[in-house]
């Protein structure tokens, strides 16, 4: 059974964090902007921080009175 040891384990954790962090950020921002969370979560997985930047550039939809 393979168990990462030493610096390999730290690298594995960093890679996982770099994959999971954009997904979480995209889902939270998409929720705030009233956009589809699932689609943006997938885009966050596929494109990483590029999708996060796109979501933060998008403005919030204007509320009609």
C-alpha positions in Angstrom: 0.0 0.0 0.0 1.3 3.4 -1.0 1.6 6.0 1.8 3.2 9.3 0.9 6.1 10.2 3.1 7.9 13.4 3.9 7.9 16.1 1.3 5.8 14.0 -1.1 2.9 14.2 1.4 3.2 18.0 1.6 3.2 18.3 -2.2 0.1 16.1 -2.5 -1.7 18.3 0.0 -0.7 21.5 -1.9 -1.9 20.0 -5.2 -5.2 18.9 -3.7 -5.6 22.4 -2.2 -5.0 24.0 -5.6 -7.6 21.8 -7.1 -10.3 22.2 -4.4 -9.8 25.9 -3.6 -11.0 27.2 -7.0 -14.1 25.0 -6.8 -15.1 26.3 -3.4 -14.5 29.9 -4.4 -16.5 29.5 -7.6 -19.4 27.9 -5.9 -19.5 30.6 -3.2 -19.3 33.5 -5.6 -21.8 31.9 -8.0 -24.2 31.6 -5.1 -23.8 35.3 -4.3 -24.3 36.3 -8.0 -27.4 34.0 -8.3 -25.7 31.8 -11.0 -25.7 28.1 -11.4 -23.4 26.7 -8.7 -22.9 23.3 -10.3 -21.8 24.7 -13.6 -19.4 27.2 -12.0 -18.0 24.4 -9.7 -17.2 22.3 -12.8 -15.6 25.3 -14.5 -13.6 26.0 -11.3 -12.4 22.4 -11.5 -11.5 22.5 -15.2 -10.0 26.0 -15.4 -9.0 26.7 -11.8 -8.3 30.3 -10.8 -9.2 31.6 -14.3 -12.8 30.7 -13.6 -12.5 32.4 -10.2 -11.2 35.6 -11.8 -14.0 35.6 -14.3 -16.6 35.3 -11.6 -15.1 38.1 -9.6 -15.1 40.3 -12.7 -18.8 39.7 -13.3 -21.0 42.3 -11.7 -24.0 41.4 -9.6 -27.3 41.4 -11.5 -29.3 44.6 -11.0 -32.3 44.3 -8.8 -35.5 45.6 -10.4 -37.9 47.5 -8.1 
